[in-house]
């Protein structure tokens, strides 16, 4: 960028040409991603370690840090970002990802053994033929795998990626599960042979990066392992690859395997890797499939690169965004977002949107609508006053709740906020109640014993609060106004929220008159008459309140 001066009558006018950084930031903003920072390695070191400005090296490579949406797995590498922005700017056409035409008998095969169901039951594979790496491409290839492992793969717990130099291996391959002592190989970046048990112990003690993955399979009776036809270990997923098949800059044929506990995510991960780096193959965007035979003798070819089709209404797009676009214009905008679309021949108000394997984030018509809005430009959407006018106000139930809180506070009670989830014992055993299975909504897979059921009463939470404050001076006055959850066969979801008011008085004496007085005051402000005190009020209110003995085990007999 530069500045030019034009001076006339002692007035200086400066015109600034946007810098490359400013142009890129604007492009990112238009696409819906954010340029987080522009820095260099020395600047990053200076921030971390306090290095002085004089120690910074000049003319360094500039690093652009871009904040990517969590569901855009295709933009986790430089290749994906560059492709998306170039297609958005109409400088590049959407690539046509294809499966190679190699004869079936020449394809690699992966045979899955039945015992893998005990640990990681799924595997999908692909081959990138005649790929050309340089240092930047190789680093990007490795970096994409790391980012996928952190993101979609959930720290390798759902999917683990293995990449191998195919020329060092011989198919067919087998995916097995064996006892740790049976698995012996030289792992990546090591020269010594380990068995699987020794290797996991070594990583727990000496490798801070890999030790966090050890618990994924450590307690399993068998460990997953991949072999080639000669018995060479490809990898011990999800921990480490074997040193024998490690890829290098000179690698020309890459064998990719993804083992998983979730088949859908495994296919998404495999598609992401091959679609990003097949552009470097001698035949760009062509991937060689691998035939996987599962334990039931069923065969499937991976990767699955075919386009998916989604029908989206033009009216839905225009109404949601607030514009009036023609179908052809919407199709053109979607093409900029890597979603080729056409108008339905049967219904001109319906769009047939094709979803490429790179866009696994597109699941619903709302995702298509969002991409149309991005391509159209949010700043280009005309601001207008909505046709309907709504005045917001507090829900009546919440308004009543706030009024009750104020009255309780004025009566000298302190509000408690307790968990809406309790342990089963707190809801029943500790209150001397029996669980007949018709009252409490239970959590199917609780993270802790403290959160097993939705609370059916406020009393247990209030008593627990008193128990945690036994050192507080007496008397203790607490109240809570919150929802309890009770099973209901009449409700569509099988349970229903009920707003309740609970109060406790804790002192050396019984204090029944305290709670009795609080109840009377609460009913007085609510306008609810006491039974037998005023018949006219009872008729007007269509009811009254009263105090009666209870057989609830929570109370003293």
N, C-alpha and C positions, 0 to 999 in steps of 0.2 A: 504494500500500500504506500501511497505518497500523498503529499499535500501540494497544491498549486496556489500561488498568490496572484491576485489581480488587483492592482491599486489604482483607484480613480478618485480624484478630489479628496485626498487624504483619508479615504475609507478603504479598509482592508477587508476583502471577502475571501474566506478559505473554503475550498471544496475538498472533502475527504473521500477518497476512493476506498470502498470496503476492503478490508484485508481478507486473506484466505480463511483465517480463523473465524472472522465474523460471518463470511458467506457460509461456511460449514455449519456454524452454530444456527444460522437462520434455516438452513436446509434440514437440520436435525429437528428443529422446532416444528417445521411444517409437516414432517413425517410422523411426529408424535414421540420422538425420543429426545433425550436431553444430553447436550455436551456438558459433562460434569466438570471437566478440568482440562487445561492444556499445560503440560509440564515436560520436564526432562528427567532423566535418571538422577542427575546431580542435584536438581531441585528437590526431588523426592528424598534423597539422602540428607540434604540440608535440613529439611523439615523434621526428619526422624532423629538425626544425630546432632543438629545444631552446627553444621559446617558453615563457615563464614562465606559471604558472597565472593570474596577474592579467590576462594578455592574452587569455584564453579568453572567447569570446562566450557569453553565457547564452542559454537557451531555443533552442538549435539543434535542427535535425532530427536525430533519433537514427538511427544507421546500424547495422543488424544484419548481421554477417558470418557467413554460414552455410557450413559445409564440406559440399559435396555429393559423393556417390559419382561416380567418373569416368564410369560408364556410364549415369548418369541425365541424359541430354541434355535431357529435358523439364523439368528443374528448374534450368536454367541462367539462368532469368529469374524476376522477381517473379511473373508470371502463373502460371508452372508450379508454383512453390513454394506459392503461395496455393491453387491449385486442388487440388494433391495433399493438403495438410493439411486443407482443408475437406471433401474427400471422405472422408479418413481419420476426421474427427470427425463424419461423417454430417450435415454442415450443407449439403452440396451434392451433387447427383446427377452421375454420370458423363455428360459431354456426348456427344451423338450427332453425330459429325463426318460431314458429307455433302458429296457433289459436287452442284453446282448443276444445276438442270433446264433450263438455257439450251439452246436448239436448237443442234445441232452446227455449222450454217453460221455462227452468230454467234460461235463460239469463236475465240480467238486461235490462231495456228499458228506453230511454229518449224521451219524447214527447215535440216537439218544437211548441210553440204557434205562431200564425201569427204575433202578434204585435212586436215580436223581430226584425223583418225586419227594424223597425224604429231606432234601436240602434246598435245591434250586432247580425246579422242574423244567424250565424253558431255556431254549437257546435258538438264536437266529443268526444267520451268517451272510456274508457277501464277499465278492472279490473285486478289487480295483486293478485292472490290467494296464500294463505299460504306463504307469504313472511316473511323472517326473518331479522329483523333489529338489528344492534348493534350501538353504538354511532358513529363510523366512517361511516358506511353505511347510517345512518340517516342524518348525516351532509352533506354527499355527495349528497344525494337525494334532500335536500333543496337547496344546492349550485348550482346544475344543473338547477333547476327551475329559480333561480336568474340570472344565466348567460344567459339562453335562453330568459328571459324577457328583458335583456339588449341588446341582440344581434338580433336574428331572430324575436322576438316579437316586436321589436322597442318600448321599454319602455311600453309594454302592450297595445300599441295603435292598433296593429294588432291581437295579440293573448294574452290571459290571462290564466294561468294554475291554476287549483284548484285540490288539493289532499285531500281525505277524508277517514276516518275510516269507511269502509262499514258496519261493524258490529253495528255501532250506528245509521244506517239509514235503511229505508225501501223503496224499489222500488214499482212501477215504479216512475221515476223522471220526473219532468216537467221543461222546460226552458221557462220562461215567461218574459214579460216586463210590469212593473206596475209603477204607479205614486210614487214618493218618499215617500209620507206620508203613503202609503199602505204597504211598506216594513219595517218590524220590526223584529229585531233579536239581539242577543248578538254576537258582532264580536270577532274575535280571539284576545287573550291577554286582553280582557275586561270582566268585570263582570256585567256591566250595559247594559240594553236594549236600543237601539237607533232606531229611524226610519232613513231611508236612507238620508234624508235631514239633519237631526241633525248630522249624522255620518260624512258626507262629510265636514260639517262646523267644526266639532271637529278636523278632520285630518288637515284641512287647518290652524288651529290655534295651534295645539299641536304636530303634527307628521311630522318631516322634511322629512322622507323617503316616506310616503304615500301621502303627499300633492301634489307631482308632478304628481300623477295619477288622481287626482280629476278632472282636466279640461277635461279629455277624455269623461266623461258622464255628467258633471255638468250642461250643458246647454240643455240637452235632456229633452223632455217632459216626457219620461218614462225611467226607469232604468232597466237593465237586472238583473234577479234574478233566482236562481235555488232552487227548492223545492223537498222534497221527498214526499212519499204518505201520510205522517202524517202532511204535511205542515211545516216541519222543513226547515229553510233556510240553504242551503249548502254554498252558497257564493253570494256576490254582485260583480260580475266581472265588470271591471278589478281591483277593489279596495282591497277587503279583503274577506277571508273565514269566515264562522261562527265558533264560539267556540265549538258548540255541536259536530261537526264531525272532530275535529282536530286530526291529526295522532300523535302517540306516539311511543316510542321504542317498546312497546308491541303490536302495531297494526299488525294484521296478513293478513287482506284483505284491499287493497287500491283501492278506486274508484277514477279514474282520469278523469277530464273533462277539455276541452279546448274550451273556447268561443272565437269567432273571427269575424273579418270583412273580412278576407281572408281565404277561406276554404283550399286552397293548403298549406299555411303556418301552419294552424291548424293541418292538417294531418301529416306534417313533424315534428312538435313539439311533437305530441302524439307518433309518431313512435320512436322518439329519446328517450323519457322518458322510454317507456316500453321496448325497446330493451336494454337499458343500465342496467335496474334494474330487469328484469325478470330472470336474472341469480341467484338471491337470492331466487327465489320461490322454493317450494318443488319439482315441476316439472320444471327444468330450461328451460328458453327460450320459455315457453308456456304462452300465454296471453289469458285471457278470453274476448271475444268481448262484446260490448254493441250495441243493436239495437236502432238506432236513427230514429224517425219518424218525418219528417218535416211537415210544415204547409200544404203542398199539399198531405199529406197522403202517401208520398213515404218513404219507409224504406231502410236504409243502415246500414250495419254492420261495425263497426270500432273496432280496427285499421285495416288498409290494409297492411298486412305484406308480400304479395306475391312479388316474385322477378320480376324485369323488365328486358327485354332483349334488347340488343343493338348490331347491326351488325357493326363490325369494320374491315377494310381492313388491312391485314398484311403488304402490300406494303406501306400504309399510315403511319403505325407505324414505320417501318424501315427507310423510307425516311425522316420522320420528325425528328427522333432521330439521324440518321446518322450511323446506325448499320445494320448488316445482321443476324437477328435472325430467327430461325426456329419457326414454329407455336407452336409446343409443348413447346418450351422454353418460348415463350411469355405467354402461358397459365399458366405455372408454376410461372412466375413472377407476373402475375395478381392475382393469388391465394394468394400470399404474401401480396397483397394490398387489400384483402377482396373482390376481384372481380373474382369469379370463371368463367372460360372460357373454351370453347371447340371449336374444329375445325368443321366448317360446313361440313356436309356429302355431300352436293351438290357442294360446292366450297371450295377446300382446302386452298385457299388464303383468305378466309373469316373467322373471328372469331365470335362466338356467346358468348357475354359477359353478364353474369347475374349480375344485380345490386341489392344488398340487401337493405332492408329498412333503414339501417344505413348510406348508402352512397347517400344521397339526393343531394350531390354536383356534382355527375356524370350526366351530361346532354348531352354531345356531345362526338364524337370520340376523340376530342383533349384532353378531360379529361382522357380517357383511355390511350392514348398515353403518357400523362404526368406521370401516375402511372407506366407504363412500364419503363420509363426513371428513375424514382426514385428507383424502385426495381432493375433495372440493375446496377444503380450507375452512377451518372454523372461523377465521377472521372474515371470510366472505359470506357467511350466513347473516342475513339481514336481521337486525334486532327489531322486535316488534312486541307490542303489548299483547298478552294472551287474550283469547276470545272470552275466556271465563274468568271471573273475579272470585277469589276465595279469601275469606278472612279467617286466619288461623286463630285458634283459641285452645285452651287447655281442655283435655277430656274431662267430662263431668266426674268420673270416678277418681281421677287424679286430683281434681280440684277439691273434692270431698276429703281425700286422703291428706292433702296439705292442711286443710282446716282442722282435721283431727290431730295432726301432729302439733299444731299450735296450741290446741286446747290441752293436750297431754303435757306439753312443756310448761304451760302456765300452771298446771297442777303439781309441778315439782318433779316430773319424771324425765329421765334422760333417754334419748333414743338410741337403740342398738341396731346395728346392721350386721346380720349374720348370713352365713352361706345358705343358698337355696337348695344345695345338695348336702345330705347327711349320710352317715353310716347307717346300715340297717339296724344295728343295736340301738343307736341314738333315737331312732324313730319308733322302735317297738320295745325291745328288751329293757332298756333303761327306764322306760315309762310304764313298764309292767303291762304292755299291750300285746295282743296276739295279732300276727300277720295272717289274715285270711286270704290274701292275694287279690282282694277286690278294692283296695284303697290306694296303695302306694305305687307310683310309676317307678320301675326299677331301671337302672342303667345297665345295658347289656354287657359292656366291656369296660368297667370302671378303671381309671388310672390308679386309684388308691382306695383303700378301704374307707377312707373318710368321706368319699363321694359315691355311695352305692345306690341311693334312692333320692327322689325328689321329696322335699319335706312335706309332711301332711299336717304339721302343726308348728306354730311359732314357739311353743313352750320349750321344746328341747333346745333350741338355739339360745333362748333367754337364760335357761338354767346353765347351759354351758358357759355363757358369758359371766354369770355370777361365780361359777366355779373357777374361772380364770382371774377373778378379782376378789378373792377371799380376804386379801389384806386390806381392802378398802374399808373405810369407817362405815358402820351401820347407822341408820338404815340405808339400804340400796333400793332405789326405785328405777326400774327400767321398763321401756315399752318398745314395741316394734309394729309398724304397719306395712305389711308386705304380702305377697301372694304365696299361697300354698298350692300344691298340685295334687288333684285327686282324679283317680280313674273314673271315666264316664263313658258308658256304652253308647250314649246318645250323641256324643261329640264325634266328629269325623276322624279325628286323630286318636280317639280313645282316652283322652285325658283333658282336664279343663283347669284353668287357673281360677282361684277364689281369693279375693282380697280379704285379709283378716287383720284384726287388731288384737294384740296380746300385751299383757302387762304383768309384772311381778313386783312384789314388795317383800323385801328380805330384812328381817330385824330379829331381835331377841324375843319379842313377843309375837303372837300369831298375826296380828295386823289385819284380820278379816274386815274390820270396819273401814280400813284404808282402801282396799280393793272394792268393797261395797260402795263406798262414797265415790270412787273414781268411775265405777259403772253408772251410778245414778247421774253423775255430772255429764258423762258422755251421752247418755240417752236424752238428757235434758236439752243439750245443745243440738242434738239431732231431731228433737221434737217427737221422740218416741215415748208414749205414756207408760207408766207402770201399771201392771194388770190390777184392776179393781180400784184404782185411784180416781179415774175420771172416765166414765162411760162415754161421754160425748167425744172426748179426744180419741178413745179407742175406735169408735165408729168412724171418725174422720180419718184416722190413720190406718184403719182396717187391720188393727192388730195392736199388741202391747208386748212388753217384756216382763219376765218374771225370773225368780231365782228358785231352782228346784234341786233336790239331791241328785247325785249322779253315781252310776256304777262304774264309771271309767276308772281303770286300775291306776291311772296317773295320780288320782287324789287319795287321801287317807280315807278309810272306810268310816 
